[in-house]
Amino acid sequence: MLRPSLSQIRTKNESCYSIVIGVAKRAREISDELVANEKTLEEKPVKTAVDELAARKYYIVEDPALRSPSSKSE
């Protein structure tokens, strides 16, 4: 099992989906940066992204308008 777990990373306002998408996007950035700088991977980009999120080196910002489509008024 990966450490830290999702319950340790998640704040009360973040959905699991947004955390997965945020980690995937950050992992892609890490991978692209390493390729651009011609460096080799020492550990998996996803693990690095999860560790950075747990250390609060980056944050996930959700658009409140996308959070609940049923809350829109007609």
N, C-alpha and C positions, 0 to 999 in steps of 0.2 A: 504494500500500500504506500502511496506517495505521502510524504510529509512536507508541509503541513496539509491537513485535511481541508476539505471544502468548508466545513463548519468553523474551522479556525480562521479562515480567510474572509468569509462572508460577513458583511455588515447587515444590519436589519433592513436596509433599503435596497440591497442588491439582489437581483434574481440569479439563480444558478446559471441560467442561459447567458446572461450578460457577462458573468465571470468566465464562462467557457469561451465565449467569443472574444473577450478582452485578452485572455491568456493566449489564445490562438493568434490574434493580431500581433501581440508583443513578441511571441515566438517567431513569427514570420519576419518582423523587424530585426530581431537578433540574428537570425539566419542570413538575411540579406546584408546586414552590416559586416558579418564575418566573411561572406563571399566577396563583397566589395573591397575589403581590406586584405584579401587573400590569406586569411587566418584559418586555422583548423578548429573544429569543434572539440572542446574539452569535455563538455557534458551536453546533454540534449537541450535544445532551445526551449522546449516546453518546461523542463525542470527549472531552468534559469528564470523563465517568465513567472512561474509559480512562486519561486523564492523571492523575486523582486516584488510581486504583488503582496506577499505576506510581510515583507519588510517595509511596505508602503512607499516604495520607490516610484510607483506610478499608481494612478487611481482610475477607476472605471466611472465614466460620467454617462448616465442614461438620460435620454430625452424623455421628459415626463409625458409628452404627447403620445409617445409610442408605448407607454407602459400599459394602459388599459383602454382598448378601443371602445368598450361599452360605456365609458364615462363621458364620451363626447355628447354634447347636446345637439339636438336636431333643430 
